[in-house]
Amino acid sequence: MSVNVFNPHTKTFYRPIDAALRWCNLIRYEAQIVRAAWSCPEKLATLFPQWPALHATTEKIYDAIRNGELPYGCLGISVPRGSYVEPFQLTIRHSDLRHWMQVYYPDQKPGFLFESGRDAHGKVSLGTFLALQADRDALLRELHTLQHHHQDILQDLQTIGLERDDLKAMVKTTGQLSERSELTYHNIIGALLNLFLDHSPAGKPLSVFKNQAAIVDAVIARHKDMPGLSKRTLDEKFAAANRSLKKSK
């Protein structure tokens, strides 16, 4: 009975940057690249000029997703084409990535997608299967946790909307917000922003949002047709709220 060697670089699904760095044989620098790509994915070419293929390869993957050539999902769970997925949750299944590369880049055979050796094709060892299954189960649990956080955040955003509606009603009644009311309004927004971006005593993020820009993008994505919720307005109001909260402290 033949036993295949488990390839630690193979996963059931990949984030675009995970796939790109494996495609470019940069797995030994994975931690460094992923850490930088998480905070500044658009600056890969600037951050790593020594690896120009990394940025180009990442763009090829995103271009294939945008043009419907490459199916995608959210943390390994497939979603319909055109569905919005947070950039840091966007994933591509191993089998879909392999098929896409066979069609569009038949001359490319990166080891993490195409095993070498005449006996490798069509065989998966028990160890590989169990490892991949455990990886998938762990990520499914992470997805469920993120979904719960997502619901909590939506409720918080709804609360912000209710506060805003109360303030709008106050403006209509009085004609202009008092200085105290405006301070309260800014402090509420500032406190919620800090809450979303804060960490627990154990160092665990309290929400899925990594920065204020991610909150702005999420609000716009879900309420893009609502008056007053443009990126410019949100950036201005959030900045004013942060200043107000710091001054109050």
TAFENHU-V185293 format. One record per pair of residues at least 12 apart in sequence whose C-alpha atoms are under 10 Angstrom apart, sorted by the first residue. I is the first residue (numbers start at 1). J is the second residue. D is the distance in whole Angstrom. If there is no record, write none. Layout:
i=I j=J d=D
i=I j=J d=D
This chain:
i=2 j=119 d=9
i=2 j=123 d=9
i=2 j=125 d=9
i=3 j=119 d=10
i=3 j=120 d=10
i=3 j=123 d=9
i=3 j=124 d=8
i=3 j=125 d=6
i=3 j=126 d=8
i=3 j=127 d=9
i=4 j=119 d=9
i=4 j=120 d=7
i=4 j=123 d=7
i=4 j=124 d=7
i=4 j=125 d=5
i=4 j=126 d=9
i=4 j=127 d=9
i=4 j=128 d=8
i=5 j=120 d=9
i=5 j=124 d=9
i=5 j=125 d=7
i=5 j=127 d=9
i=5 j=128 d=8
i=6 j=124 d=9
i=6 j=125 d=7
i=6 j=126 d=9
i=6 j=127 d=7
i=6 j=128 d=5
i=6 j=129 d=9
i=6 j=131 d=9
i=7 j=111 d=9
i=7 j=112 d=7
i=7 j=113 d=10
i=7 j=115 d=9
i=7 j=128 d=8
i=8 j=112 d=9
i=8 j=128 d=9
i=8 j=131 d=9
i=8 j=132 d=10
i=9 j=22 d=8
i=9 j=27 d=8
i=9 j=111 d=9
i=9 j=112 d=6
i=9 j=113 d=9
i=10 j=22 d=9
i=10 j=94 d=8
i=10 j=111 d=9
i=10 j=112 d=5
i=10 j=113 d=7
i=10 j=114 d=10
i=10 j=115 d=10
i=10 j=128 d=9
i=10 j=132 d=8
i=11 j=93 d=8
i=11 j=94 d=7
i=11 j=112 d=8
i=11 j=113 d=9
i=11 j=128 d=10
i=11 j=131 d=9
i=11 j=132 d=6
i=11 j=133 d=10
i=11 j=135 d=8
i=11 j=136 d=9
i=12 j=76 d=8
i=12 j=91 d=10
i=12 j=92 d=9
i=12 j=93 d=6
i=12 j=94 d=5
i=12 j=95 d=8
i=12 j=129 d=10
i=12 j=131 d=10
i=12 j=132 d=6
i=12 j=133 d=8
i=12 j=135 d=8
i=12 j=136 d=7
i=13 j=72 d=10
i=13 j=73 d=9
i=13 j=75 d=8
i=13 j=76 d=6
i=13 j=77 d=9
i=13 j=90 d=10
i=13 j=91 d=6
i=13 j=92 d=5
i=13 j=93 d=4
i=13 j=94 d=5
i=13 j=95 d=8
i=13 j=96 d=9
i=13 j=97 d=9
i=13 j=132 d=10
i=13 j=135 d=10
i=13 j=136 d=9
i=14 j=72 d=10
i=14 j=73 d=10
i=14 j=75 d=9
i=14 j=76 d=8
i=14 j=89 d=10
i=14 j=90 d=8
i=14 j=91 d=5
i=14 j=92 d=5
i=14 j=93 d=6
i=14 j=94 d=7
i=14 j=97 d=9
i=15 j=34 d=10
i=15 j=61 d=10
i=15 j=72 d=10
i=15 j=73 d=10
i=15 j=74 d=9
i=15 j=75 d=8
i=15 j=76 d=9
i=15 j=87 d=9
i=15 j=88 d=8
i=15 j=89 d=8
i=15 j=90 d=6
i=15 j=91 d=4
i=15 j=92 d=6
i=15 j=93 d=9
i=16 j=57 d=9
i=16 j=58 d=6
i=16 j=59 d=9
i=16 j=60 d=10
i=16 j=61 d=6
i=16 j=62 d=7
i=16 j=65 d=10
i=16 j=72 d=10
i=16 j=87 d=9
i=16 j=88 d=9
i=16 j=89 d=10
i=16 j=90 d=7
i=16 j=91 d=7
i=16 j=92 d=7
i=17 j=30 d=9
i=17 j=33 d=8
i=17 j=34 d=7
i=17 j=37 d=7
i=17 j=38 d=9
i=17 j=41 d=9
i=17 j=44 d=10
i=17 j=54 d=8
i=17 j=55 d=9
i=17 j=57 d=9
i=17 j=58 d=6
i=17 j=59 d=10
i=17 j=61 d=9
i=17 j=62 d=10
i=17 j=88 d=10
i=17 j=91 d=10
i=18 j=30 d=8
i=18 j=33 d=9
i=18 j=34 d=7
i=18 j=37 d=10
i=18 j=58 d=9
i=18 j=91 d=9
i=18 j=92 d=10
i=19 j=54 d=10
i=19 j=57 d=9
i=19 j=58 d=8
i=19 j=61 d=8
i=19 j=91 d=9
i=19 j=92 d=9
i=19 j=94 d=9
i=19 j=97 d=9
i=19 j=110 d=10
i=19 j=112 d=9
i=19 j=113 d=9
i=20 j=53 d=9
i=20 j=54 d=6
i=20 j=55 d=8
i=20 j=56 d=9
i=20 j=57 d=6
i=20 j=58 d=5
i=20 j=59 d=9
i=20 j=60 d=9
i=20 j=61 d=8
i=21 j=33 d=8
i=21 j=34 d=9
i=21 j=51 d=10
i=21 j=53 d=9
i=21 j=54 d=6
i=21 j=55 d=9
i=21 j=57 d=8
i=21 j=58 d=8
i=22 j=54 d=9
i=22 j=110 d=8
i=22 j=111 d=8
i=22 j=112 d=7
i=22 j=113 d=9
i=23 j=53 d=9
i=23 j=54 d=8
i=23 j=57 d=8
i=23 j=58 d=9
i=23 j=108 d=9
i=23 j=109 d=9
i=23 j=110 d=6
i=23 j=111 d=8
i=23 j=112 d=8
i=23 j=113 d=9
i=24 j=51 d=9
i=24 j=52 d=10
i=24 j=53 d=7
i=24 j=54 d=6
i=24 j=55 d=10
i=24 j=57 d=8
i=24 j=58 d=10
i=24 j=110 d=8
i=25 j=54 d=9
i=25 j=110 d=8
i=25 j=111 d=9
i=25 j=112 d=9
i=26 j=51 d=9
i=26 j=54 d=9
i=33 j=47 d=9
i=33 j=48 d=8
i=33 j=54 d=10
i=36 j=48 d=9
i=37 j=88 d=10
i=38 j=87 d=9
i=38 j=88 d=7
i=38 j=210 d=9
i=39 j=88 d=10
i=39 j=210 d=8
i=39 j=211 d=9
i=41 j=55 d=9
i=41 j=58 d=9
i=41 j=87 d=10
i=41 j=88 d=10
i=42 j=55 d=9
i=42 j=58 d=10
i=42 j=59 d=10
i=43 j=55 d=9
i=44 j=56 d=9
i=44 j=58 d=9
i=61 j=92 d=9
i=61 j=97 d=9
i=61 j=100 d=10
i=61 j=101 d=10
i=64 j=100 d=9
i=64 j=104 d=10
i=65 j=81 d=9
i=65 j=82 d=9
i=65 j=92 d=9
i=66 j=81 d=9
i=66 j=82 d=8
i=67 j=81 d=10
i=67 j=82 d=10
i=68 j=81 d=7
i=68 j=82 d=8
i=69 j=81 d=10
i=69 j=96 d=10
i=69 j=100 d=7
i=69 j=103 d=10
i=69 j=104 d=9
i=70 j=92 d=8
i=70 j=93 d=9
i=70 j=96 d=7
i=70 j=97 d=7
i=70 j=99 d=9
i=70 j=100 d=6
i=70 j=101 d=9
i=71 j=91 d=9
i=71 j=92 d=7
i=71 j=93 d=8
i=71 j=96 d=7
i=71 j=97 d=8
i=71 j=100 d=9
i=72 j=85 d=9
i=72 j=90 d=7
i=72 j=91 d=6
i=72 j=92 d=5
i=72 j=93 d=7
i=72 j=96 d=8
i=72 j=97 d=9
i=73 j=85 d=8
i=73 j=89 d=8
i=73 j=90 d=6
i=73 j=91 d=5
i=73 j=92 d=6
i=73 j=93 d=8
i=74 j=86 d=8
i=74 j=87 d=9
i=74 j=88 d=9
i=74 j=89 d=5
i=74 j=90 d=5
i=74 j=91 d=6
i=74 j=92 d=8
i=74 j=143 d=8
i=75 j=88 d=9
i=75 j=89 d=5
i=75 j=90 d=6
i=75 j=91 d=6
i=75 j=92 d=9
i=75 j=93 d=10
i=75 j=136 d=9
i=75 j=139 d=7
i=75 j=140 d=8
i=75 j=142 d=9
i=75 j=143 d=7
i=76 j=89 d=9
i=76 j=90 d=8
i=76 j=91 d=6
i=76 j=92 d=7
i=76 j=93 d=6
i=76 j=94 d=10
i=76 j=136 d=8
i=76 j=139 d=8
i=76 j=140 d=8
i=76 j=143 d=9
i=77 j=90 d=10
i=77 j=91 d=8
i=77 j=92 d=9
i=77 j=93 d=9
i=77 j=136 d=10
i=77 j=139 d=10
i=77 j=140 d=8
i=77 j=143 d=9
i=78 j=90 d=10
i=78 j=91 d=8
i=78 j=92 d=8
i=78 j=93 d=8
i=84 j=221 d=8
i=84 j=222 d=10
i=86 j=208 d=10
i=86 j=209 d=10
i=86 j=214 d=9
i=86 j=217 d=9
i=86 j=218 d=8
i=86 j=221 d=10
i=87 j=214 d=10
i=88 j=208 d=10
i=88 j=209 d=10
i=88 j=210 d=10
i=89 j=143 d=9
i=89 j=208 d=10
i=94 j=112 d=9
i=94 j=113 d=7
i=95 j=113 d=8
i=97 j=113 d=8
i=98 j=110 d=9
i=98 j=112 d=9
i=98 j=113 d=6
i=98 j=114 d=8
i=99 j=113 d=10
i=101 j=113 d=9
i=102 j=114 d=10
i=146 j=207 d=8
i=146 j=208 d=7
i=147 j=208 d=10
i=148 j=207 d=10
i=149 j=206 d=8
i=149 j=207 d=6
i=149 j=208 d=7
i=150 j=207 d=8
i=150 j=208 d=8
i=150 j=209 d=10
i=152 j=207 d=9
i=153 j=192 d=10
i=153 j=196 d=8
i=153 j=206 d=10
i=153 j=207 d=8
i=153 j=208 d=9
i=153 j=209 d=10
i=153 j=215 d=10
i=154 j=218 d=10
i=154 j=219 d=9
i=154 j=222 d=10
i=156 j=192 d=8
i=156 j=196 d=9
i=157 j=189 d=10
i=157 j=192 d=9
i=157 j=215 d=10
i=157 j=219 d=8
i=159 j=192 d=10
i=160 j=185 d=10
i=160 j=188 d=8
i=160 j=189 d=7
i=160 j=192 d=8
i=163 j=185 d=8
i=163 j=188 d=9
i=163 j=189 d=9
i=164 j=185 d=8
i=164 j=189 d=10
i=167 j=181 d=8
i=167 j=182 d=9
i=167 j=184 d=10
i=167 j=185 d=8
i=182 j=241 d=10
i=182 j=244 d=10
i=183 j=240 d=10
i=183 j=241 d=8
i=183 j=244 d=7
i=183 j=245 d=9
i=183 j=248 d=9
i=184 j=241 d=9
i=184 j=244 d=9
i=184 j=245 d=9
i=185 j=237 d=10
i=185 j=241 d=8
i=185 j=244 d=10
i=186 j=237 d=8
i=186 j=238 d=8
i=186 j=239 d=9
i=186 j=240 d=7
i=186 j=241 d=4
i=186 j=242 d=8
i=186 j=243 d=9
i=186 j=244 d=6
i=186 j=245 d=7
i=187 j=240 d=9
i=187 j=241 d=6
i=187 j=242 d=8
i=187 j=243 d=9
i=187 j=244 d=6
i=187 j=245 d=5
i=187 j=246 d=9
i=187 j=247 d=10
i=187 j=248 d=8
i=188 j=241 d=8
i=188 j=242 d=10
i=188 j=244 d=10
i=188 j=245 d=8
i=189 j=237 d=8
i=189 j=238 d=7
i=189 j=239 d=10
i=189 j=240 d=9
i=189 j=241 d=6
i=189 j=242 d=8
i=189 j=244 d=10
i=189 j=245 d=9
i=190 j=237 d=9
i=190 j=238 d=7
i=190 j=239 d=8
i=190 j=240 d=8
i=190 j=241 d=5
i=190 j=242 d=5
i=190 j=243 d=8
i=190 j=244 d=8
i=190 j=245 d=6
i=190 j=246 d=9
i=191 j=241 d=8
i=191 j=242 d=8
i=191 j=244 d=10
i=191 j=245 d=7
i=191 j=246 d=10
i=192 j=241 d=10
i=193 j=209 d=10
i=193 j=211 d=9
i=193 j=212 d=7
i=193 j=215 d=8
i=193 j=238 d=8
i=193 j=241 d=9
i=193 j=242 d=8
i=194 j=206 d=10
i=194 j=211 d=10
i=194 j=212 d=9
i=194 j=242 d=8
i=194 j=245 d=10
i=195 j=207 d=8
i=196 j=208 d=8
i=196 j=209 d=7
i=196 j=210 d=9
i=196 j=211 d=9
i=196 j=212 d=9
i=196 j=215 d=9
i=197 j=209 d=6
i=197 j=210 d=6
i=197 j=211 d=6
i=197 j=212 d=8
i=197 j=215 d=9
i=198 j=210 d=9
i=198 j=211 d=10
i=212 j=234 d=10
i=212 j=235 d=9
i=212 j=238 d=8
i=212 j=239 d=10
i=213 j=231 d=9
i=213 j=234 d=10
i=213 j=235 d=8
i=215 j=234 d=10
i=216 j=229 d=9
i=216 j=230 d=9
i=216 j=231 d=7
i=216 j=232 d=9
i=216 j=233 d=10
i=216 j=234 d=7
i=216 j=235 d=7
i=216 j=238 d=9
i=217 j=230 d=10
i=217 j=231 d=8
i=217 j=234 d=10
i=219 j=231 d=9
i=219 j=234 d=9
i=220 j=234 d=9
